[in-house]
Amino acid sequence: MQGIKRKLVYVSFYELIAVAITSLGLALLTDRGLSHAAVAGVASSMIAIAWNLTYNTLFELWESRQTKRGRGFLRRVAHAAGFELGLVIMLVPLFAWWLDLTLWHAFVLDIGLIVFFLIYTFLFNLVFDHLFGLPASAQPKPQSTEPQPCSSHS
């Protein structure tokens, strides 16, 4: 699966699982109730969907220009860390406002979510790529079909 279809399937599954986990986690960590926390969970999911599409498009553009193909451990870690850093910048103010927390407390709350989502993102990508195959940007380049010169021994 490639292109926009891959991105939409990826985002849909990723966020469906993430909303459930985030809503429950925020409710438990803030004592605000599941319905109040679910609003923050859904809002953060909408932000994450837009960021996910943007970030993965940019990441795959960068990735397609790399000489080393594939997605090894370090590239997966960099992918997950970059994605989460962008989300922190966008979500801490949202959590502070909606959950009536200071920015510092919202950041501390988000640290727990960051750790969880770094692991979740890494594992989700690993499973997703296993089930649906690597995107074109990470697949090996095809071998040249030009005939190779023969060496003759005299």
N, C-alpha and C positions, 0 to 999 in steps of 0.2 A: 504494500500500500504506500502510495507516494503523494506528494503535493498537498493541496488544501484538504483533501479528504482525510489524509493521515493526521494533519494538524487538528481538524475538528473532532475526530474520534479520540485522539490523545487528550485534548482539552476536556472533552465531555466526561470521559472516565476519570481523569485525574481530579477534576473539580467536584464531581459527584461524591467521590470518596472523601475529598478534603473538606467539603462543607459539613458532612456528617461528623467528622472527627473534630473540626474546629469549633463547631457549635457546641458540642458536648464538652470539649475542653474548656472553652470560655465560660460556659455555665458553671462548671465545677470550680474553676479557678477564681471567679469573680463573685460568686453568689448572687448573680443578677437574674437567674432564672433562664431556662432553656429558650423561651420565646424571645426574650430580649437579646440573649447571646446569639440566637439564630439569625437575627437581623444583621449583626456584625459579621457573622459567618457568611451569609449570602452576599453582603456588600463586599467583603474581602474577596470572595470568590469572583464577583464581577470584575473587580480590579485585577485579580490574578489572571482571569481569562484574557483580558486585553493585554496585560503584560506578557503572558505566556506566548500569545501569537506574535507579538512584537519581538520579544527576546529570542524565541526559537528561530524566527525568520532571520534576524541579525546573526545569531550564532551559526546557523547553517550556511549563511552567506560567507562568514569568516571561515568556517570549516571547509567549504568547497574550495577555498584558495590555499589550503594547507597541502604540503607535499606528503606528509604522513597521513594515510587514510585510516579509517576505522575509529572506534571509540574505546580507547583503553581506559584504564582506571583513572589516570590523572586528568584526561579530558572530561570524563564523566564528573569527577569532583569539581573541576572548574566550571562546568556547565551548571551543576546544582548550586554551587556557591554564588555564582553571578546572578542567577535567577533569584535566589533568596535575598541577596543584598538589595536588589531593586525593590522587592516586596517590602522589606523592612522600612525603607525610605518612604514608601507610600502608606503602609498600614499603621505604623505607630501613631501618627496623628489621628487617624480614624478611630483606633481603639481608645485613645485618650479621651476623645470627644464623646463617643457613644457610650463608653463604659464609665464615664466620669472619673477618669484617672489622670494623674499628672503625666507629663511626657515620660518622665523617668520610670514611673510605675508601668506605664504602657510598654516601654522598652524592655523592662525586666520581664513582664508577662510575655512579650514577643520573643525573648531569648529562649524560653522553653519551647515555643512554637518553632523557632528557627532550628533548634537542634532536632526536633521531631521531623520537620519538613526537609531538612538536609538528608536525613536517612530515608524518609519516605520518597523524596524525589529521585534519589539515586536508585533505590530498589524498584520504584515504579518504572523508570526508564529502562532498567535492565530487563524487567519482565515484559514491558511493552515491545522493546526491540526484539526480544526472543519470540513473542507471539506474532508480531507483524513484520519483522525484518527491519534492517537498518534503513534509514532514509538514504536517498540517492547520494547526498553529500558525504556520507560516511562509507559508502560501498567502495570496494577496490576498483581502480580504473581498469578497463579492459586491456588485455595484452595487445600489443601491436600485431596486426595480421600480415604485415609486410614480410616477404621471405628474407631469411637471414642468409648472408653470404656463406657459401660452403668453403671450408678450408681443405685444401688438397695437400696430401703429403707426397713428396717426391722421393 
